[in-house]
Amino acid sequence: MKKILVIYYTQTGQIRTILDSIISGFTDMSMVEIDYAEIKPSKPYPYPWKEAFYNSFPESVKGIPCQLESWDFDLNKEYDLVLLGMQVWYLSPSIPASSFLQHPEIKIFLRGKNVVTVNGVRNMWYTSYLLCKKYLGDAGAHYQGNIVMYDRTDNYIAGITVIAWMVHGKKKLALFPQSGVSDEDILNAKTYGQIIYSNLIENTLSKLQEALVFAGAVKVKFHLMKIEIVARKIFVKFADFVLKKGSYESPLRKTRVALFKYYLLFVFFILSPFVSIFQMLRRWVFYSSANKQIRIFQGLKP
Ligand SMILES: Cc1cc2nc3c(=O)[nH]c(=O)nc-3n(C[C@H](O)[C@H](O)[C@H](O)COP(=O)(O)O)c2cc1C
């Protein structure tokens, strides 16, 4: 009997649906004991976000933790696997997810544990993955697998629809496709569950990531990855600039947050299509070094 902790944070329920689908792929439920727990900020983040959407940017980018409610799972239980369901906020683990990963009690809990992260995101998750890897490494956990479920719509369209979904609570905007991970992809996540289950039962978790990647669990879009690496550096500087005017609750930083909002919209909707084309060309010019980088983000040896 293998003991599994499924822990997640979610606002719309998307990541919980993905986790349920993954678990539905476990071949024999009598072989596993599963505990579920939710990461709950003491002061919940709003959904729909309205203007607060942009205000969460500095804390997300800088990994500044929020206060979390106490855990409803046993910190002393010897779990064989921890499945962490999370999402990305501003190219970083969402504030609740990063608060969880950095919490002193959780760092002790995670020491020596096998961890698989499951991300439900728009499509920019690359630097968040590196941060997760760092948090888990600091805690002494064994990062055995990463799954990325994303919105397959074109980057530009998904940028419009995610704002409608997150800021205004409209998952389906007029003639645009529905925002978020598609129902079909969520259903197919069952396959990842089968892979996790067999590697867990056969004690071959060290081979898990390779099998997950082979099954399509981590698709790397080179141009988005390259854009993100540069964008993150700018985001860090912008976050410091906003934080000089105070923390999350401070009304003094309103103007700087608004500046960030217009900067983001300009860069995303005006600049990014050109940079994307440039990076798409680079992918083929620097083919073998690009492949190495892709493998790193897939969690494989370069
Ligand atoms: C404040 C905020 C920032 C976000 N930033 C990103 C991002 O940088 N990259 C990305 O792929 N998705 C981003 N998203 C989308 C989320 O990763 C996620 O798909 C969405 O919040 C739904 O997750 P949930 O309902 O499970 O919480 C963002 C969402 C929010 C609320």
The ligand as an SDF file (V2000), in Angstrom:
LIG
                    3D

 31 33  0  0  0  0  0  0  0  0999 V2000
   -2.4940   36.7850  -11.0010 C   0  0  0  0  0  0  0  0  0  0  0  0
   -2.3680   35.7190  -12.0560 C   0  0  0  0  0  0  0  0  0  0  0  0
   -1.2440   35.6850  -12.8480 C   0  0  0  0  0  0  0  0  0  0  0  0
   -1.0920   34.6570  -13.7980 C   0  0  0  0  0  0  0  0  0  0  0  0
    0.0700   34.5750  -14.5070 N   0  0  0  0  0  0  0  0  0  0  0  0
    0.2850   33.5020  -15.3310 C   0  0  0  0  0  0  0  0  0  0  0  0
    1.5460   33.3270  -15.9720 C   0  0  0  0  0  0  0  0  0  0  0  0
    2.5050   34.0870  -15.7880 O   0  0  0  0  0  0  0  0  0  0  0  0
    1.7000   32.2500  -16.7920 N   0  0  0  0  0  0  0  0  0  0  0  0
    0.6790   31.3620  -17.0320 C   0  0  0  0  0  0  0  0  0  0  0  0
    0.8860   30.4220  -17.7980 O   0  0  0  0  0  0  0  0  0  0  0  0
   -0.5150   31.4920  -16.4130 N   0  0  0  0  0  0  0  0  0  0  0  0
   -0.7480   32.5360  -15.5690 C   0  0  0  0  0  0  0  0  0  0  0  0
   -1.9420   32.6610  -14.9050 N   0  0  0  0  0  0  0  0  0  0  0  0
   -2.9890   31.6020  -15.0710 C   0  0  0  0  0  0  0  0  0  0  0  0
   -2.8370   30.5630  -13.9300 C   0  0  0  0  0  0  0  0  0  0  0  0
   -1.6140   29.8940  -14.0320 O   0  0  0  0  0  0  0  0  0  0  0  0
   -3.9740   29.5270  -13.8670 C   0  0  0  0  0  0  0  0  0  0  0  0
   -4.0910   28.8880  -15.0810 O   0  0  0  0  0  0  0  0  0  0  0  0
   -5.3070   30.1080  -13.5040 C   0  0  0  0  0  0  0  0  0  0  0  0
   -5.1190   31.0030  -12.4430 O   0  0  0  0  0  0  0  0  0  0  0  0
   -6.3180   29.0410  -13.0830 C   0  0  0  0  0  0  0  0  0  0  0  0
   -5.8170   28.2980  -11.9790 O   0  0  0  0  0  0  0  0  0  0  0  0
   -6.6720   27.8220  -10.7240 P   0  0  0  0  0  0  0  0  0  0  0  0
   -8.1040   28.0920  -11.0260 O   0  0  0  0  0  0  0  0  0  0  0  0
   -6.3790   26.3640  -10.5590 O   0  0  0  0  0  0  0  0  0  0  0  0
   -6.2260   28.6340   -9.5320 O   0  0  0  0  0  0  0  0  0  0  0  0
   -2.1300   33.6900  -13.9800 C   0  0  0  0  0  0  0  0  0  0  0  0
   -3.2780   33.7690  -13.1820 C   0  0  0  0  0  0  0  0  0  0  0  0
   -3.3930   34.7520  -12.2140 C   0  0  0  0  0  0  0  0  0  0  0  0
   -4.6230   34.7850  -11.3560 C   0  0  0  0  0  0  0  0  0  0  0  0
  1  2  1  0
  2  3  1  0
  2 30  2  0
  3  4  2  0
  4  5  1  0
  4 28  1  0
  5  6  2  0
  6  7  1  0
  6 13  1  0
  7  8  2  0
  7  9  1  0
  9 10  1  0
 10 11  2  0
 10 12  1  0
 12 13  2  0
 13 14  1  0
 14 15  1  0
 14 28  1  0
 15 16  1  0
 16 17  1  0
 16 18  1  0
 18 19  1  0
 18 20  1  0
 20 21  1  0
 20 22  1  0
 22 23  1  0
 23 24  1  0
 24 25  2  0
 24 26  1  0
 24 27  1  0
 28 29  2  0
 29 30  1  0
 30 31  1  0
M  END
$$$$
